[in-house]
């Protein structure tokens, strides 16, 4: 008798399984992230093309070999794959700098997961993203800042470490902006931490730079860092510095805190900073000492910390994005930058300011905006705030041939957008028609707002809360405006 083959059904299942596995490998080979799979002994069983590219290796140089044989600079404690095999717990977004057996240094951000079958650990899979170029660029920036900073004794006008804006650069005469300026000027005289929050485009860094320049540290360095732009490990090295030998590829470099000594460091989007780094920042704030990554020695620093975020600090704390203890340490002085829709009095001044600026830059002679454009600007909600107004005017000036910005020069979304929240938009033109447009923009805006408030108050039968909702402004702001208009409000 001959040897009988497998049953047809089993044969089909095996063929289908092989085809499925081949297709699976093709899919993994086509994606941009590096994929490496090891068995329970740390032997690589799959290594896709992206992983080979970022490690500067060939798949056949890795598959079938132990992780530490291919990457000798790692050990069982530093390899994320071997850590997961040991603990059975996943590792998320871990930065890892290592050297392959050819001597190439690579920095990746890895997410590593255990592979289990029937509750038994049989291996681990790692997804890697190459950030070597990002790290090199960040280190070069820090080196450049250090080089320029070293010259500050001879030249105090080094642009890289200087704040450009002062309180004179803050355009606005509305009550909320004048009040905010007064608070910020008082804060400038202090050396305490400052927490600034406001929507995107409201001008948070402008206020931060003005505070620095007006204070006793104005002649010291001003260094800004966005906390959302870099992975945790890289951000830690940039902020606190690194020590040669502290980890693979590390060099002796001061961090931004050391470069900002005797000056101010501005940490934007502080609520995007990982919690572990927030704890280290808290220690620097409390003790004015830091330890470089990989170092055993502490260094003294004298830096004023100013932090900013787009959401309310209390909301960031409740969402777990900002440590409670860091919030209380930063919240010594807290400044809220109002959105443009709550300071419409300032729109005419801002229009004039931006037209003058772009006239100078573009060598034009634009005189202003048409009445229709002026109405749109006053009634639009400006979700992008002052920055959106600035870009709108810049874009319009690139489009026009004459000396006046017309509605046809505005972007489509601005012309088609609803004017104001609530039920007032359809009545806005009627209100505007009641007001005489004079050469005094500020007075015209004031009259328009007063007319809108009176009409909304009448429509709401004197209900302050309903009027505030109709106008889309805070109740406290409305009460202040009603008082200025001499309108009695029942409390």
C-alpha positions in Angstrom: 0.0 0.0 0.0 1.1 3.5 -0.7 1.3 6.2 1.9 -2.0 7.9 2.1 -2.1 11.7 2.0 -4.1 14.0 4.3 -7.8 14.2 3.9 -8.8 16.8 1.2 -10.5 19.0 3.8 -7.3 19.0 6.0 -5.2 19.7 2.9 -7.4 22.7 2.0 -7.2 24.0 5.6 -3.4 23.8 5.5 -3.2 25.6 2.2 -5.6 28.3 3.4 -3.5 28.7 6.5 -0.3 29.1 4.5 -1.8 31.6 2.2 -3.2 33.6 5.1 0.2 33.6 6.8 1.9 34.8 3.5 -0.7 37.6 3.1 -0.2 38.6 6.8 3.6 38.9 6.2 3.0 40.9 3.0 0.8 43.3 5.0 3.4 43.7 7.8 6.1 44.3 5.2 4.2 47.1 3.6 3.6 49.3 6.6 5.9 52.2 7.6 6.5 51.1 11.3 9.1 48.6 12.2 7.7 45.2 13.3 9.9 42.7 15.2 8.5 39.4 16.7 10.5 37.2 19.0 9.7 33.9 20.6 9.8 33.2 24.3 13.6 32.7 24.2 14.2 36.1 22.6 15.0 34.7 19.1 13.6 36.8 16.3 11.0 35.0 14.2 9.8 37.9 12.1 11.4 41.2 11.1 9.8 43.5 8.5 11.4 45.7 5.9 10.7 48.9 7.8 12.5 47.5 10.9 15.4 46.5 8.7 15.6 50.0 7.2 15.5 51.9 10.5 18.1 49.5 12.1 20.3 49.6 8.9 20.2 45.8 8.8 18.9 43.0 6.5 16.2 40.7 7.6 18.4 37.6 7.3 20.9 39.3 9.6 18.3 39.3 12.4 15.8 36.5 11.9 16.9 33.4 13.8 19.2 35.3 16.1 18.9 36.4 19.7 18.1 40.1 20.3 21.3 40.7 22.2 23.4 39.1 19.5 22.2 41.6 16.9 22.0 44.6 19.3 25.0 44.1 21.7 24.6 47.5 23.4 21.3 46.4 24.9 20.9 44.0 27.9 18.1 42.1 29.5 17.2 45.2 31.5 17.3 47.7 28.7 15.8 45.7 25.8 12.0 46.4 25.7 11.4 43.0 24.0 13.2 41.1 26.7 11.5 43.2 29.4 8.1 42.1 28.1 9.2 38.5 27.9 10.3 38.7 31.5 7.3 40.5 33.0 4.5 39.7 30.6 3.4 43.3 30.8 3.2 45.6 27.7 5.4 48.7 27.3 4.0 51.7 25.6 5.9 54.5 23.7 9.3 53.8 25.3 12.2 55.7 23.9 15.2 53.4 23.3 18.7 54.3 22.1 20.8 51.4 21.0 23.7 50.3 18.8 23.5 47.4 16.2 26.4 45.0 15.8 27.7 47.2 12.9 28.2 50.1 15.3 25.3 52.2 14.1 23.4 54.2 16.8 19.6 54.3 16.4 16.9 55.9 18.6 13.4 54.6 18.4 10.1 54.9 20.2 8.8 51.4 20.9 5.5 49.9 21.9 5.9 46.2 22.9 3.2 43.6 23.6 3.3 40.1 25.0 2.0 37.3 22.7 0.0 34.7 24.6 -1.8 31.5 23.5 -4.2 29.9 26.0 -2.8 32.1 28.8 0.8 31.0 28.0 3.4 33.5 27.0 5.0 32.4 23.7 6.7 35.6 22.6 6.5 39.4 22.1 5.9 41.8 19.2 7.4 45.3 19.0 6.3 48.2 16.9 9.1 50.8 16.4 9.2 54.3 15.1 12.5 55.9 14.2 13.2 59.3 15.8 17.0 59.3 15.3 16.8 62.4 13.1 14.5 64.2 15.5 16.8 63.5 18.4 19.9 64.7 16.4 18.0 67.9 15.4 16.9 68.5 19.0 20.5 68.0 20.3 21.8 70.4 17.6 19.3 73.0 18.7 20.3 72.7 22.3 24.0 72.8 21.3 23.3 76.0 19.3 21.5 77.5 22.2 24.4 76.7 24.5 26.9 78.3 22.1 24.8 81.5 21.8 24.1 81.5 25.5 27.9 81.4 26.3 28.3 84.7 24.4 25.6 86.5 26.4 28.1 88.2 28.6 29.5 90.1 25.6 26.2 90.3 23.7 22.9 90.6 25.5 20.9 90.9 22.4 21.3 87.3 21.2 18.0 86.7 19.4 17.8 83.0 20.2 17.7 83.5 23.9 15.7 86.7 24.0 12.1 87.6 24.3 11.0 90.1 21.6 7.6 91.3 22.9 6.8 93.9 25.5 3.5 95.2 26.9 3.6 97.9 24.2 3.1 95.1 21.6 -0.2 94.0 23.2 -2.9 95.7 21.2 -6.2 96.3 22.9 -8.1 98.8 25.0 -11.1 96.7 26.0 -11.7 96.5 29.8 -10.7 92.8 30.0 -7.4 93.4 28.2 -6.6 96.5 30.2 -7.3 94.6 33.4 -5.2 91.6 32.2 -2.3 94.0 31.4 -2.4 95.4 34.9 -2.3 91.9 36.4 0.5 90.8 34.1 2.5 93.9 34.9 2.2 93.2 38.6 3.2 89.6 37.9 6.3 90.8 36.1 7.7 92.3 39.3 7.6 88.9 41.0 9.8 85.9 40.6 7.0 83.4 41.3 5.8 80.8 38.8 3.1 81.9 36.4 0.4 79.8 34.7 -1.2 81.2 31.6 -4.2 79.7 29.8 -6.4 80.6 26.8 -7.6 79.3 23.5 -5.2 78.8 20.6 -4.3 82.1 18.9 -5.2 84.4 21.9 -1.5 85.5 22.3 -0.3 83.6 25.4 3.4 83.7 24.5 3.1 87.4 23.7 2.0 88.0 27.4 4.7 85.6 28.7 7.5 87.4 26.8 6.1 90.8 28.0 6.2 89.6 31.6 9.8 88.4 31.2 11.0 91.7 29.6 9.3 93.8 32.2 10.6 91.9 35.2 14.0 91.8 37.0 15.1 88.9 34.8 14.5 90.8 31.6 18.2 90.9 30.8 18.5 87.1 31.4 17.8 84.4 28.8 14.2 83.5 27.7 13.9 80.0 26.4 10.6 78.4 25.2 9.8 74.7 24.7 6.6 73.1 23.5 6.0 70.0 25.8 3.8 68.3 23.2 6.3 68.2 20.4 8.7 65.5 21.5 8.7 61.9 23.0 9.2 61.6 26.8 12.8 60.5 26.8 13.9 63.1 24.4 12.0 65.9 26.1 13.6 64.9 29.4 17.1 65.1 28.0 16.3 68.5 26.4 14.9 70.0 29.6 17.3 68.6 32.2 20.4 67.7 30.1 22.3 64.5 29.6 25.6 62.9 30.9 28.0 61.0 28.8 27.7 57.3 29.5 24.3 57.7 31.1 22.8 55.7 28.3 23.9 54.6 24.8 24.6 57.6 22.6 24.5 60.1 25.4 26.8 63.1 25.6 27.5 65.8 28.2 24.9 68.4 27.4 23.2 71.0 29.5 19.4 71.1 29.4 17.2 74.1 28.7 16.8 74.7 32.5 20.6 75.2 32.8 20.6 77.5 29.7 17.8 79.5 31.2 19.7 80.1 34.5 19.0 83.6 35.8 16.2 84.0 33.3 12.9 82.5 32.3 11.8 79.1 30.8 8.4 79.0 29.1 6.8 75.6 28.9 4.0 75.6 26.5 1.3 72.9 26.5 2.4 71.8 30.0 -0.6 69.5 30.2 0.9 67.4 27.4 4.0 66.7 29.5 4.1 63.1 30.7 3.3 62.7 34.4 6.8 61.3 35.3 8.4 64.4 33.9 5.9 66.6 35.7 7.2 65.1 38.9 10.8 66.0 38.0 9.7 69.5 37.1 8.0 69.8 40.5 11.3 69.0 42.2 13.1 71.7 40.2 10.4 74.2 41.1 10.5 73.3 44.8 14.3 72.8 45.3 15.8 74.7 42.4 18.0 71.8 41.7 18.1 69.2 38.9 19.9 66.1 37.9 20.9 65.5 34.3 19.7 62.2 32.7 22.2 59.5 33.7 24.0 61.8 36.2 24.4 61.2 40.0 25.2 64.8 40.8 22.7 67.6 41.3 23.1 71.1 39.9 21.7 74.4 41.2 19.5 76.4 38.8 17.8 79.8 39.3 15.0 79.8 36.7 11.5 81.4 36.7 9.0 78.9 35.2 6.1 80.2 33.2 3.7 77.5 31.8 0.8 77.7 29.4 -2.1 75.6 28.2 -5.2 75.9 26.1 -7.7 74.3 28.5 -8.6 75.5 31.9 -6.1 74.3 34.5 -8.9 72.8 36.7 -10.1 70.8 33.7 -6.6 69.5 33.0 -6.3 68.3 36.6 -9.6 66.6 36.5 -8.7 64.8 33.3 -5.4 63.6 34.8 -3.4 65.6 32.3 -1.8 67.9 35.0 -0.6 66.6 38.3 -2.5 68.1 41.2 0.7 69.0 43.1 2.3 70.6 40.1 -0.9 72.6 39.5 -0.7 74.1 42.9 3.0 74.9 42.5 2.5 76.6 39.1 -0.7 78.3 40.0 0.9 81.0 42.1 -0.1 83.6 39.5 -2.8 82.6 37.0 -3.7 84.6 34.0 -6.6 83.9 31.6 -6.2 85.3 28.1 -9.7 86.1 26.8 -10.8 84.9 23.3 -11.3 87.6 20.7 -15.1 87.1 20.7 -15.1 88.5 24.3 -13.1 91.6 23.4 -14.8 92.8 20.2 -14.0 96.4 21.2 -10.4 95.6 20.2 -11.2 94.4 16.7 -10.9 97.9 15.1 -7.5 98.5 16.7 -6.3 95.1 15.6 -7.5 95.6 12.0 -5.6 98.9 11.9 -2.5 97.3 13.5 -2.3 94.4 11.1 -3.0 96.5 8.0 -0.2 98.8 9.0 2.1 95.9 9.6 1.4 94.2 6.2 1.5 97.6 4.4 5.1 97.8 5.6 6.0 94.2 4.8 4.3 94.0 1.4 5.1 97.6 0.4 1.4 98.4 -0.1 -0.9 101.3 0.8 -4.2 99.6 2.0 -6.3 102.2 3.7 -8.8 99.9 5.5 -11.7 97.6 5.1 -15.1 98.2 3.6 -18.2 98.7 5.7 -19.4 95.1 4.8 -16.1 93.6 5.8 -16.1 95.6 9.0 -19.5 94.2 9.8 -18.3 90.6 9.1 -15.3 91.1 11.3 -17.4 92.4 14.2 -19.9 89.7 14.0 -17.7 86.7 13.2 -17.0 84.3 16.2 -13.2 84.1 15.5 -12.5 80.5 16.7 -8.8 81.0 15.8 -8.8 84.3 17.7 -6.3 87.1 17.0 -4.1 84.8 15.0 -7.0 84.0 12.7 -7.8 87.7 12.2 -4.1 88.4 11.4 -4.0 85.7 8.8 -7.3 86.8 7.3 -6.1 90.3 6.8 -2.7 89.1 5.4 -4.5 86.8 3.0 -6.9 89.5 1.9 -4.1 91.9 1.2 -2.4 89.4 -1.1 -5.6 89.2 -3.1 -6.6 92.8 -3.6 -5.5 95.3 -6.3 -6.9 98.5 -4.8 -6.5 100.2 -1.5 -9.6 98.7 0.4 -10.2 95.2 1.6 -13.6 94.0 0.2 -15.8 91.0 1.0 -14.6 89.3 -2.2 -11.1 89.2 -0.7 -12.2 87.2 2.3 -12.1 83.4 2.5 -15.4 81.6 1.8 -15.8 80.2 5.3 -15.7 83.7 6.7 -18.3 85.1 4.3 -20.7 82.1 4.8 -20.3 81.7 8.6 -23.1 82.6 11.0 -22.6 85.9 12.6 -23.3 85.4 16.3 -24.5 82.5 18.5 -28.1 82.4 19.5 -31.0 84.0 17.6 -29.5 87.4 16.9 -27.7 86.9 13.5 -30.7 87.6 11.4 -31.2 90.9 13.3 -27.6 92.0 13.1 -27.9 94.0 9.9 -30.9 95.8 11.3 -28.9 96.8 14.3 -26.0 98.0 12.2 -28.3 100.1 10.0 -29.3 102.0 13.2 -25.7 103.0 13.8 -23.8 105.7 11.9 -20.4 104.5 10.7 -17.8 107.2 11.6 -14.1 107.3 11.3 -13.7 106.3 14.9 -13.7 102.5 14.8 -13.7 102.1 18.5 -16.7 104.3 19.0 -18.6 102.5 16.2 -17.9 99.1 17.8 -19.0 100.4 21.2 -22.3 101.6 19.8 -22.9 98.4 17.9 -22.3 96.3 21.1 -24.5 98.5 23.2 -27.3 98.3 20.6 -27.0 94.5 20.5 -27.1 94.3 24.3 -30.2 96.4 24.6 -32.0 94.5 22.0 -31.0 91.1 23.4 -32.0 92.3 26.9 -35.4 93.4 25.7 -36.0 90.2 23.8 -35.1 88.2 27.0 -37.5 90.3 29.1 -34.8 91.4 31.3 -33.4 87.9 32.1 -29.7 88.3 32.5 -28.8 84.6 32.0 -30.9 84.3 28.9 -29.4 87.5 27.5 -25.9 86.2 28.1 -26.7 82.9 26.3 -28.3 84.9 23.4 -25.2 87.0 23.0 -22.7 84.2 23.7 -20.8 86.1 26.4 -20.2 85.3 30.1 -22.9 86.4 32.6 -20.4 88.5 34.6 -19.3 90.3 31.4 -22.9 91.1 30.6 -23.6 92.4 34.1 -20.7 94.7 33.8 -21.8 96.0 30.4 -25.4 96.6 31.7 -24.1 98.5 34.6 -22.0 100.7 32.3 -25.2 101.3 30.2 -27.1 102.3 33.3 -29.5 99.4 32.9 -30.9 98.3 36.3 -30.8 94.5 36.8 -32.8 92.6 39.4 -30.6 90.5 41.5 
